[in-house]
Amino acid sequence: MGIQKDAGELLKLCYDKYQKGEALDRDMFKEISGWDSIRINNAVKYLFNLRLIYGLTSDQGSFKITEVLPEGINIVENVNKFESTFGFKINLGVVSFSWDIKK
């Protein structure tokens, strides 16, 4: 699993939460994904550097993603753009994550 694919999975989850008016923080994501801190940090940094998400981060690695920015929304809602950005396909209704989503 690479950083690019991890970031795509995280963006899709952020998008789903954002549609419901919810934020996503480090503890929630760690519980959902089961990923270690380094893997989470790399995916979050990737999305922040691409300016696809907005939120608060700290030097200690905590974060709270409060918004999916317009370009992030465009990427998630455009199957071809998503695949060219993250290297795998999604369907807005169904996506295969590397974790089992706990609601």
C-alpha positions as CSV (number, residue, x, y, z in Angstrom):
1,M,0.0,0.0,0.0
2,G,1.4,3.4,-1.0
3,I,0.9,6.9,0.3
4,Q,-1.0,7.9,-2.8
5,K,-3.6,5.1,-2.4
6,D,-3.8,5.7,1.4
7,A,-4.5,9.4,0.7
8,G,-7.2,8.5,-1.8
9,E,-8.9,6.3,0.8
10,L,-8.7,9.1,3.4
11,L,-10.0,11.7,1.0
12,K,-13.1,9.5,0.2
13,L,-13.8,9.1,3.9
14,C,-13.4,12.8,4.5
15,Y,-15.8,13.5,1.6
16,D,-18.4,11.1,3.1
17,K,-18.0,12.7,6.5
18,Y,-18.1,16.2,5.0
19,Q,-21.4,15.4,3.2
20,K,-22.9,14.7,6.6
21,G,-21.5,17.9,8.2
22,E,-19.0,15.9,10.3
23,A,-15.3,16.5,10.9
24,L,-12.7,13.8,11.0
25,D,-9.9,13.8,13.6
26,R,-6.9,11.6,14.1
27,D,-8.4,9.4,16.8
28,M,-11.5,8.7,14.8
29,F,-9.5,7.9,11.7
30,K,-7.1,5.7,13.7
31,E,-10.0,3.7,15.1
32,I,-11.7,3.3,11.7
33,S,-8.6,2.4,9.8
34,G,-6.4,0.7,12.2
35,W,-3.4,2.4,10.5
36,D,-0.3,3.3,12.4
37,S,0.7,6.9,13.1
38,I,3.2,7.2,10.3
39,R,0.8,5.9,7.7
40,I,-1.9,8.3,8.8
41,N,0.5,11.3,8.9
42,N,1.8,10.6,5.4
43,A,-1.7,10.4,3.9
44,V,-2.8,13.5,5.7
45,K,0.2,15.5,4.7
46,Y,-0.2,14.4,1.1
47,L,-3.8,15.7,1.0
48,F,-2.9,18.9,2.7
49,N,0.0,19.5,0.3
50,L,-2.4,19.0,-2.6
51,R,-4.8,21.4,-1.0
52,L,-7.7,19.0,-1.2
53,I,-8.7,19.2,2.5
54,Y,-8.7,21.9,5.1
55,G,-8.4,21.6,8.9
56,L,-6.1,22.0,11.9
57,T,-2.9,20.1,12.4
58,S,-0.3,20.1,15.2
59,D,3.4,19.3,15.3
60,Q,2.5,16.2,17.4
61,G,0.6,14.7,14.5
62,S,-2.9,15.4,15.6
63,F,-5.4,16.8,13.1
64,K,-9.0,17.7,12.6
65,I,-10.2,17.8,9.0
66,T,-13.2,20.2,8.8
67,E,-13.6,20.7,5.1
68,V,-13.0,19.0,1.7
69,L,-12.0,21.9,-0.6
70,P,-13.5,22.3,-4.0
71,E,-10.7,20.6,-5.9
72,G,-11.0,17.6,-3.5
73,I,-14.8,17.4,-4.1
74,N,-14.1,17.6,-7.9
75,I,-11.7,14.7,-7.7
76,V,-13.9,12.5,-5.6
77,E,-16.9,13.2,-7.8
78,N,-15.0,12.6,-11.1
79,V,-14.1,8.9,-11.4
80,N,-11.4,9.4,-14.0
81,K,-9.8,12.3,-12.1
82,F,-9.8,10.3,-8.9
83,E,-8.2,7.3,-10.6
84,S,-5.5,9.5,-12.3
85,T,-4.8,11.2,-8.9
86,F,-4.7,8.2,-6.6
87,G,-4.2,5.2,-8.8
88,F,-7.4,3.3,-8.2
89,K,-11.0,3.5,-9.2
90,I,-14.0,4.4,-7.0
91,N,-17.7,4.4,-7.4
92,L,-19.4,7.0,-5.2
93,G,-21.7,4.3,-4.0
94,V,-19.1,1.6,-3.4
95,V,-15.4,1.8,-2.6
96,S,-13.1,-0.9,-1.4
97,F,-11.1,0.3,1.6
98,S,-8.1,-1.3,3.2
99,W,-10.1,-1.3,6.4
100,D,-13.6,-2.3,7.4
101,I,-15.6,0.9,8.0
102,K,-17.2,1.0,11.4
103,K,-20.2,3.3,11.6
